[in-house]
Amino acid sequence: MSTPELSLGSIDVITPEHYQQNGYPHAQWTYLRKHKPVFHVEQPRTDPFWAITKAADIMEISKQPKLWLNGPRLAVFVLSPGEEALPPEALPLKHLLNMDPPQHGQYRSLLSRYFTPRSVRALEPEVSRITTTVLDDVMGRTECDFVTEISSKVPVAVIAEMLGVPRQDWPTLFRWTNEIIGGGDPEFQRGENPTETFAQARMEMFQYFTNLVAERQKHPANDVTSILANAKVDGAALPTLELLSYLLVLVVAGNETTRNATTGGLLAMIENPSQFQRLKSDPGIIKTAVEEIVRWTSPVIQFARTATQDTVVRGQKIKAGESVCLFYPSANRDEEVFDEPFRFDIGRNPNPHLGFGIGEHFCLGSNLARLELEVIFRELAKRLDRAELAGPVARLRSSFVGGIKHMPIRYKLGPSHD
C-alpha cells in the first residue's frame, strides 16, 4: 500500500468525522506501523494519547493489566464542537470493560460458563431459526437495506432472547444501542449533543432493566437477567450500578459488533466475488471465513489503557498516568503478522487476529459472535444467488466502533433449504 503523500504532521486516526466520510484510515495506520508505531497524538477536543498500531505492542500491553489499567479511560472519545467534557461520575457505568483485576475476574466468572463453545453451540438451532425468519422476510424482493432489514436483526434477537427481553421490546433495545454507541451521529442523536444522547439512552435502559431485574428476583427464569439478578460476589448481591451496567454492556456488545461484522463481511464478499463463490462451493470453509471476516472488519476500533508507572513501549518512554490507544484494525493488517494483509482470503490459516481483543479483556461473547456469523454466512452462501451495492454505504460517525448504518443492496435470494 503506497502512502507517499502522508507525513506525521498529517496523521488523523481519531476524528469521528474522518471515519464517517472515509472509513478506516488504513493508509495512515500503515504509515505509522512503518515510521512511528508508538505515536503521540495531540488533537483538539480530546486528551493526548499514544497511538499503538503494531500487533506485538497491543498484545504486550493487553497482557499486563497491573501495569496498564482499563480505567479510568475506557477509550479515546472526541467531543463534538461546543460539547463540554463531563467527569466520568456524571455518566456512571461500571462493567467488565472498565473493571480491572481482581474485580474484573469476579464479575466475568458470573457468566463465563454460559459463553463457552459448548454452551453457545446449544443455541445454534435458535440462531438458525432467527436467521431463516429474517431472510424469509426479504425474499421475493430485489432490493433492501442490508443493515436495517438483515444484519441488525439477528444479533439483537439473539441477545434479547438470552436476556429474556420480550419480543415487543426488541426495537427499543436496538434504538438504545444505536444511541449509546452512535450518539455522535446526527441520525441517532436525541439530545443537544452526544453526551446528552448517551445519558438519556443509558437512563432509559437502566429504568427498563431495573424493572426486569425486580421481576426476575421474584420469579427467576431461564435467562441471563435472572442469573445476574440473583448472583453474588463476595457473598453479597451485585450492587445496582454494577448489575445494570453489566446488562447494558451485554446488550450493546452483543448487538453492535456482530451486526457490523456481518455487514462488513457481506461488503467484503461483494467487493471480492471470487471469495463469495468460494464459500458457496465449499461450505466447509465457513469457520476460517468467519475468522477472516472478523480480521477484515475489526468492528471495535480501539480501547485505551492508562500506565500505572513510567514504562517503555518499543523504545518510547511513557509516563505514569499517560494513555495509550490500541488500534485493533491496524494490528489486523500488520505486515509482520499477516501475509498480504490487504487481501481478503476466507481460507486464511493461521489467522491470529485481535478482532476479539487479547488478555484479560478478551471478548466474553466471542463464541456467540462466531456462531452467529457462521450461521448467517452459511445461510447467505446457500440462499443468496447474487448481491451488489444499490447505493452508497453510510458509515457511523464514530472512532470507537466501525459501524455501517445503511447498505442498500440489489440481490436475488432463494428459499430456505431446510
C-alpha positions, 0 to 999 in steps of 0.5 A, spaced: 500 500 500 503 506 497 502 512 502 507 517 499 503 523 500 502 522 508 507 525 513 506 525 521 504 532 521 498 529 517 496 523 521 488 523 523 486 516 526 481 519 531 476 524 528 469 521 528 468 525 522 474 522 518 471 515 519 464 517 517 466 520 510 472 515 509 472 509 513 478 506 516 484 510 515 488 504 513 493 508 509 495 512 515 495 506 520 500 503 515 504 509 515 505 509 522 506 501 523 512 503 518 515 510 521 512 511 528 508 505 531 508 508 538 505 515 536 503 521 540 497 524 538 495 531 540 488 533 537 483 538 539 477 536 543 480 530 546 486 528 551 493 526 548 494 519 547 499 514 544 497 511 538 499 503 538 498 500 531 503 494 531 500 487 533 506 485 538 505 492 542 497 491 543 498 484 545 504 486 550 500 491 553 493 487 553 497 482 557 499 486 563 493 489 566 497 491 573 501 495 569 496 498 564 489 499 567 482 499 563 480 505 567 479 510 568 479 511 560 475 506 557 477 509 550 479 515 546 472 519 545 472 526 541 467 531 543 463 534 538 464 542 537 461 546 543 460 539 547 463 540 554 467 534 557 463 531 563 467 527 569 466 520 568 461 520 575 456 524 571 455 518 566 456 512 571 457 505 568 461 500 571 462 493 567 467 488 565 470 493 560 472 498 565 473 493 571 480 491 572 483 485 576 481 482 581 474 485 580 474 484 573 475 476 574 469 476 579 464 479 575 466 475 568 466 468 572 458 470 573 457 468 566 463 465 563 460 458 563 454 460 559 459 463 553 463 457 552 463 453 545 459 448 548 454 452 551 453 457 545 453 451 540 446 449 544 443 455 541 445 454 534 438 451 532 435 458 535 440 462 531 438 458 525 431 459 526 432 467 527 436 467 521 431 463 516 425 468 519 429 474 517 431 472 510 424 469 509 422 476 510 426 479 504 425 474 499 421 475 493 424 482 493 430 485 489 432 490 493 433 492 501 437 495 506 442 490 508 443 493 515 436 495 517 432 489 514 438 483 515 444 484 519 441 488 525 436 483 526 439 477 528 444 479 533 439 483 537 434 477 537 439 473 539 441 477 545 434 479 547 432 472 547 438 470 552 436 476 556 429 474 556 427 481 553 420 480 550 419 480 543 415 487 543 421 490 546 426 488 541 426 495 537 427 499 543 433 495 545 436 496 538 434 504 538 438 504 545 444 501 542 444 505 536 444 511 541 449 509 546 454 507 541 452 512 535 450 518 539 455 522 535 451 521 529 446 526 527 441 520 525 441 517 532 442 523 536 436 525 541 439 530 545 443 537 544 449 533 543 452 526 544 453 526 551 446 528 552 444 522 547 448 517 551 445 519 558 438 519 556 439 512 552 443 509 558 437 512 563 432 509 559 435 502 559 437 502 566 429 504 568 427 498 563 432 493 566 431 495 573 424 493 572 426 486 569 431 485 574 425 486 580 421 481 576 426 476 575 428 476 583 421 474 584 420 469 579 427 467 576 427 464 569 431 461 564 435 467 562 441 471 563 437 477 567 435 472 572 442 469 573 445 476 574 439 478 578 440 473 583 448 472 583 453 474 588 460 476 589 463 476 595 457 473 598 453 479 597 448 481 591 451 485 585 450 492 587 445 496 582 450 500 578 454 494 577 448 489 575 445 494 570 451 496 567 453 489 566 446 488 562 447 494 558 454 492 556 451 485 554 446 488 550 450 493 546 456 488 545 452 483 543 448 487 538 453 492 535 459 488 533 456 482 530 451 486 526 457 490 523 461 484 522 456 481 518 455 487 514 462 488 513 463 481 511 457 481 506 461 488 503 467 484 503 464 478 499 461 483 494 467 487 493 471 480 492 466 475 488 471 470 487 471 469 495 463 469 495 463 463 490 468 460 494 464 459 500 458 457 496 462 451 493 465 449 499 461 450 505 466 447 509 470 453 509 465 457 513 469 457 520 476 460 517 471 465 513 468 467 519 475 468 522 477 472 516 471 476 516 472 478 523 480 480 521 477 484 515 472 488 519 475 489 526 468 492 528 471 495 535 476 500 533 480 501 539 480 501 547 485 505 551 489 503 557 492 508 562 500 506 565 500 505 572 508 507 572 513 510 567 514 504 562 517 503 555 513 501 549 518 499 543 523 504 545 518 510 547 518 512 554 511 513 557 509 516 563 505 514 569 498 516 568 499 517 560 494 513 555 495 509 550 490 507 544 490 500 541 488 500 534 485 493 533 484 494 525 491 496 524 494 490 528 489 486 523 493 488 517 500 488 520 505 486 515 509 482 520 503 478 522 499 477 516 501 475 509 498 480 504 494 483 509 490 487 504 487 481 501 481 478 503 482 470 503 476 466 507 481 460 507 486 464 511 490 459 516 493 461 521 489 467 522 491 470 529 487 476 529 485 481 535 478 482 532 476 479 539 481 483 543 487 479 547 488 478 555 484 479 560 479 483 556 478 478 551 471 478 548 466 474 553 461 473 547 466 471 542 463 464 541 456 467 540 459 472 535 462 466 531 456 462 531 452 467 529 456 469 523 457 462 521 450 461 521 448 467 517 454 466 512 452 459 511 445 461 510 447 467 505 452 462 501 446 457 500 440 462 499 443 468 496 444 467 488 447 474 487 448 481 491 451 488 489 451 495 492 444 499 490 447 505 493 452 508 497 454 505 504 453 510 510 458 509 515 457 511 523 460 517 525 464 514 530 472 512 532 470 507 537 466 502 533 466 501 525 459 501 524 455 501 517 448 504 518 445 503 511 447 498 505 442 498 500 443 492 496 440 489 489 440 481 490 436 475 488 435 470 494 432 463 494 428 459 499 430 456 505 433 449 504 431 446 510 
